[in-house]
Each structure stands twice: as structure tokens, then as C-alpha cells.
């Protein structure tokens, strides 16, 4: 990419060099075999780079970064007057009204306070309506809805996808394509991957050695609990039939550049010079922090969540997946394996980093994300 593209955007070339060196670190060390990152501003990609075996046209699974896309689709249903976040889920999906779930509110799905964080759902069941509804019916609560925060890796987003379908009469994947992807002119951006695109996806692999209980004790951090995000679950996204589902909480397949342009759409309400997708009042509503005093049960910090996305805030933003130099209003959602995606209204920048190497060492993986974000967020500084 021509140097004047980022110079005209106000990027400090020396700062960009620092970011580039950091992005290459694990590639040069041999830990990661492929990665991609991109930066956008004013509705345009101003820098992108593919590392290792990746090419600019390579697609990567972005895992939970997909939650921002699914949430942004739901914001449009709200914008159209079809959905109120205070509605009871069971009033929209009667099959959900079992086993104590009758009181769950839509807003609790976005906030991960709905009480069923580990509810099972096989992705291939989604397109079998009877199996899908049976899952919703059979799910049981782990704790009272609204009583605490606990991250729901996929379960709550399955329900949000169903809510979108019930309210709009459209397949959630078609809704995302027609209401977001096409109006923003996004290329290489898929929630539900066509079979013809499978050859472009970088196959997932696990890298590095896991930390032991002794390692966590020595580092003075709590050991992460066992969740549904197992090594086998991660590698299942190498299967075309899983990619085709477009798991709403983790199945997006895209380039880093495409993701930065999606976030530019959120910054500006749509593609610059194009149609308005999200009205300003919609974005103001959706990006308002509504998680109050809810705290992460592992680390004990406030989660600072808006409607399906995380907001950096002033304190402990690095624990939320942001860099130390992000502004308090930066928002986004990371993904398993170290995927990073955010926009920063304070600078107008959006940033995405993706890799196919799922690091078994979460401390190293988290440190990489914070370092990359810190360097990307400070690109406009002199």
C-alpha cells in the first residue's frame, strides 16, 4: 500500500513501523504461521499487511468478534421499531419458556447475564428447525437471570439470531448480508460461508504449550475455568459445514481489512458517501454502557458492556481487550485465539488483527492483543 495513504490520514510512519514489528514478532519466532492486520480511517483501509503464509485475500475465522456483527444486526431490528430490549424472550420465542427461563429479557442476552452460559448447541443443528427449538426448550439455567455476569461463549447469540429471525421473517445470515454487508459494500466478509470460498480460509491450528496450574499460581492469576471453547471446538471451524452455519456468536469468516471497514460503518453510521445504515441515535443507544456494577468473575473488574459489545472505559481497559492508548469510548469485541477488532471514536481509527494460530498460552495471547492495540491506537500521535 502506498505510503501516502497513511501519511494523508495523519499516521506517524515511525509509529506504523513499531506496529509492524510487533505484528511480525510471533511470525518471525515461528510460533504463528499466518496473521493479518489492517487499519482504517475515514471509511477507507489505510494499511493492511498479511504475514507468514497469509495473503490479503485470505479469510480468517474471527470467533467471538462475530458477536459485534450479530449485535449490530439486532440494533437495526431495534431501529426499525420491531424489537424492544426489555421484551421477554419467551414472548418472542414461546419454545424458550421452559425450565425457569420464562423471565429472561432480551437485554440480558446482550449482557451475558441471562443465566445459561454453557447451554449446549451443535452448530449443524441450527438449520434443522425442530432440533434448534428443542435445544432452546431443553436448556436449563445455571443461575437466576440478571443476578450476575458470566460470559456466554455462544448460547445467548443463538437466541439473538432467533429473535432477529422471528422479528424480521428473514434468515439471520441473509439479514446481515442485505442490511449490513451490501449497504457497506463489504467484500470478504461472511457470516455463513459459501462453499465456493472455503479454499481461501486459513486452516486453524493450535500452537504453543498450555500453562500449568503451577504456572498460573506463579503468575498470581486465577486459572481459567473449563468452558465449551475446547481445542476440538476451535478446530471444528475447519469443517465447511460448520463454516456454512455462520455461528452468530463465533462463526464469522473475513479478512482483517473487511472487519475494519465494518467498524468504520459503525463509526459513521454507514459507508461514507453511501446510505445511512445505523442512525446516530441507534448507535448512541447501542454503545451506551449499561452493565453497571457487573464484574468479570475471573478477574473481578467491571465488564463495561454496551449492547453486545465492550467499551474500553478509563480503567482496566487492557483487561477488556483494548490497548492502554485507546480512548475511553473505544468499542469492539475480541475473539478466541487472539483476534482483535475495535473502533475508536476518539481518533476515528478502526483496527483488526487475526491469526489462524490458537495459542495455548492465554497470557501470551492476551499480552499480544494489548500490545498490538496500544500501538495501533497511538498511530496518529507525533
N, C-alpha and C positions, 0 to 999 in steps of 0.2 A: 504494500500500500504506500502511496506517495507520501513523503514526509510532510508536505504542505497541508495534507488533510488534517493531521492532528495539530500542526502548528497554528493553522487558521482557527481551530477550535479552542486555542489557548492552552494546549497541553505543553508542559515543560518537557523537552526531549530528554533531558537528563533523568527526570522522574520516570519517563517511559522506559529508559534503559534499565533502571533499577527494577521496575516491574517485570521486564522481560527476563532479566537474570533470575529473579525469584521463580518465575513460572517454569524456567528450564531446569531448576535445581534437581528435582526428583527424576526428571528425564535423564539428565546427564549422569546422575548417580546410579541409574539403572533400576530404580525402584518402580517407576511408572514407565509404561511403554507407549502411551499415547495421551495427549491432552490438547485442549483447545481453549483459547480465551478471547474475549472481544470486549471492546469499549465503544459506547455510542453516546452521542450528544446531539441535541437539536434535531432529533429524528433520523440521524444517519450514523452508520458504523464508521468510526474514525480510526479504529485499529483492530485488526484481528490477526491471530497467529495460530497455526497448527503445529504441534510438536510431536516428535517421535514418528510413529507410523501413521498419524492422523493427517488428513488433508482438509482443506477448507470446506469441502463438500461432505465430509464425514459427519454422520449423525451419532449422537451420544444419548444414552438413557439419562434423564435428569432426575429420576426418582422423585423425592418429595418436593422438588422445585415445581413440579406439576400442580401442587396444591394452589399456588398463586393463580395459575391459569383457570383451574376449576372454580376457584373463588371468584375471579373476575368475571367469569361467565354468569355465575349466580348474581353478581352485582347488577348485571343487565336485566335479569328477571325482576329484581327489586326495582330497578329504574323504570321498567315498563309497567309497574303497578300490579304485578302478578304475585308478588311474594312479600310478606312481612316477616322480618327475622324473629319476631316474637310469637309467630304461629307455633302451634304444637305440631310436631312431626306426624303424630298419629292422625291428625285431621287431614293431612295431605296423603299419607300412606297408611291406610287402615290396617294393612297387614303387619305394620310395625308395632301396633298397640298390644303387646304381649309382655309377660314376664317383668312387669314393673316399668316398662319403657313408655307408658302412656303419657307421662308428664314431660318427656324430653322436648325442649324447644329448639327451633332451627338455629338460633344464635349459639346454642351450646355445641352444635356440630362444628361450627367455625372455630370455637374457642377451645376445643378439646376438653370440655367439661361435661360431656354427655353421659359418661359413666360406663362405656363399653370399649375400652382401648384395645383389647385383644380379641374382639369378636371375629370369628373365623369367616373367611370368604375366599374361595378359589377363583382367580380371575376368569377362568374359562366358564364359570357358572353365570357370568353376567348376561350373556346372550341367550340363556335358557331362562325365560321369564319365571317359570314355575320354581326352578332352583333358586333364583335370585330372591323371590319373595319368601320362599321357605327359610332362607338364611335370615332375612330380616325378622321373621316371626320367631325363629328359634333362639336368636341372640338373647343373652341374659346380662343383667347389669353386674358390674364389679363393685360399684358404689353408687350412692344416691346422686342423680344428675344435679349438677351445679354445686356440689359440695367441695370439689377440688379440681385442680388441673392435672391431667396426665395425658401425655401425647398419644394420640390415636394414629398410628402409622398409616392405616388405610381405611379403617371401618367407617369413620364419620364422613369421609369423602364419597364412599359408595352411596351413602344416604343422600348427600347433597346432590350427587348425579341423578338419583331417582327423583328427588324433589324437582330438579330442573326439568326432567322429562315429564313429570306429572303436570307441572305448571305450563309448559310450553307445547306439549304434544310432539316434541322432537327428540330424537336420539341425542344424548348429550354430546357425542362426538360431532354430529352434524351441526349442532347448535354452536359449539366452539368454532368450527370451521366457518360457518356462514356469518356469525356475529362478531368474531374476533380476527381469525386468520385472514379471511378475504378482505374485510374492510381495511385492515392494517397493511395489506399487501405482503404478508409474511411468506417467505419461502423457507423450505427446510424446517418446518415447524409442524409436528404431528402429535395429536392425542388420538391414538388409534392409527397404527402404521399400516399403510397399504403393502401388500406382499411384494409389489414391484420395487419397494425401497429398502428391502432387507439387506441387500448387498452393501449398502452404504453405512450400516450401523457398525460401530466398533464393538467387537465382542467383549463382554465383561470378563474380568479375571480378578482373583484375589491376590494381593501382594503383601509382602512383609510378614512378620511374626506377631501373633497376638500378645498382648500384655498379660502377665500372670496376676493372680491375686496379690502376690508379694510385690509386684511392680506397682500396682495401684496404691498399696499401703505405703511403699517407699515414697511415692509421689505425693501422698497426702490427699488423694482424691478418691471419691467413692467409686466402687466398681459398678459399671453399668448393668442394669438388670437384663435378663434374657427376654427378648421380645420376638415378634413374628419376623423381624428383619434378620433372618438367618442367612448363612452363606448359600444354602440351596435356594432360598427365596430370591436372593440377589441374582444368582446365575440363571434363574428361570426366565429372566428377561432376555436371554439369548435365544429363546424359542419364538419363532414367528407368530405362533398362535397366542402367546402372551402379549407380545408387542401389539398385535392387532386389536386387543381389547381396549387399550388406552386407559389403563387403571387410573381412575381420577385422582387418587392420592399419590401416584408414583410412576405412572407409565408413559410420560411424555418422552418423545424422541425428537431431537432437534440439534441444530448447531448452536454454538455459543453466540454467534452473531445474530441468529434469529431470536434468541431469548433476549438479547439486549434491546432489540427493536420492539419486542412485546412490551418491555418495561418503558421504553420511550413512549409507546402508546398510552401507558398508564400515567406517565408524567404529563402528557399533553392532551389527554382525552381522546386521542386517536392519532392517525398518521398526520404529520404536519402537511398542511395544504389539502388534506382529504376530509372525509366526512367525520363528524363527531361520533365517537363510539360511546364513551362514558362522559356524561355531563359532569361539570365541575362539582355540583352538589352531590352527585353519586360518589365521586372519588373522595370528597371530604367526609362523607358519611362512612364509606368503607374503610378509610385509612385512619379513622379516629380510634385511639387506643381505648378499648372497653374491657380489658381484662382485670382492671382494678388491682386488688392485692393478691391475685392468684400467683403462686410461686411454683417454679420447677421443683418437683420432689427430689431430684437427684442433687442439684447444685444449690437450691434454696434461694435463687434470685427471682425477682418478678419477671414474668414471662413477656409482658409488654406486647400483647397481641391485639391486632385490629381484626377485621372481618376476614379471617383466613390467612392473613399474612402477619409477619413480625415487624415491629417498628424498633429502630435502633435505641432510641432514648439516650439520656445523658450518662447513665451509669451502667456498667456491666454489659455494654453493647457487644463486647467481644464474646461473651457467653451466648449471645443471641445470633452469632454468625456474621457479625459486622466487623469492620476494621476500626481501629482506635481513632482514625481520622474521618470516619463517616460523620455526617451531621446527625443531630438527634432525630430528624424527620426521615432519614433513610428507611426504606422498607423493602421487604422481599421474603424469600423463603429458600433455604438451602436444601440439599438432598443427600441421601446416603452416599457414601463413597467420597465425600468431599466436594460435591457440586455446590457452586456458589452462584447466586443470582440476586441482584438488587438494583434499585434505582435510588438516587439521592436528590431530592428536590433542592437541597442546599447548593448543589453545583450543576444540576442538570445532567449529570453523568449516569449511565447505567453500565453494569459490569456483569459478566458471566464467565465462569471457569468450569470446565467439565473434563472428566477423565474417565477412562474405562477401567482403571485400576482401583479396586476397592481395598483400601489399606486396612489391614487387620489391627493396626495400632491407632486407636481413635485419638489419642493425644497428639500424635504427629500429624494426623489428618486435620484435626481442628486447628492446630498451630499454623498449618499451611494456609488454611482458609482465611484466618485472621490476618496473616502477613500479606497475602495477596490483596485482600480487601483494603487494608491500610494503605498499601502502595497505590492501588487503583484510585482510591478516594482522594488522594493528595496530588493527582496528576496536574491539576490546574494551579498548584502553588508555585511560586517563584523559587 
